[in-house]
């Protein structure tokens, strides 16, 4: 069971770390090739952009799981603990609904991109791989929202921070 917990805790973080390291290397290669050798490696800019898109969508769920998203909680702090839980749950349900919508629409978008067969300009990779970040990211977000909703009501502490 501990292996499943480790995978659950670090799944997105592993990919985000790999994408961030790769993106940094690509940007470093681009800068060196442009300013030292006077010629740029064109595919590194495109690859970095696509990795950044994936980074953005993969971090949404982690933000919810670790309670790192920006929030204005002045009114929430004035409420009793049970009202705080209810208000948080309402927000989670609203974001969950929006996430499900984005998973569905993202799936349709990926399907359309597969039919069109569009490829990227420099690397010639299928663009549906780039657009796949939308449904995958929001699918992981829905999973994380379910987890924190369950934790909100099963945790013995008053309110999660």
Phi, psi and omega in degrees: 000330182291332178291322177295320178297318179296318178296317179299319182286333189234008184305301181293323183297325178296311180295320179297317179297314178298317179295320181294316179297313180298315180298318179297319178296315180300317180293320177299315178299318179298314180296313180299313182294326182284314187267336180266314184262351177075011180221136183262151174267104192292327185289339182293324179293317180294315179297319179297319179298315181290323175295322179295321177300314178297321178302315182301310184288330179286335183276348181299311181296321178297322178302320177289315183298321182263007179054050184253355179288150179293135176213151175256109188243025181295319179287321179300320181293336180279346184272157175293159185306319182293324177292323176300316179297317180296316180296319177297318181296322177298316177298316179300320179294320178295314179292324177300315179299316178296321179295317178299318177301314180292327176297313181297309181294324177295322177298315178299317179298316179297318178300317179295320180293327177293321179292317181294328179071024181292140177240161180288159187295309186265315187273343180060033175272151178298133182291340178296334176294325178288315181291342178296341178300326181296301181292326179294313180300317181282335172294316176296325177296318179297321177297315180295323178294321175298317180298314183286333175293317178295316180297324180301321184263342180262343181289137182283342179289159183299298183216139176287145175261000000 
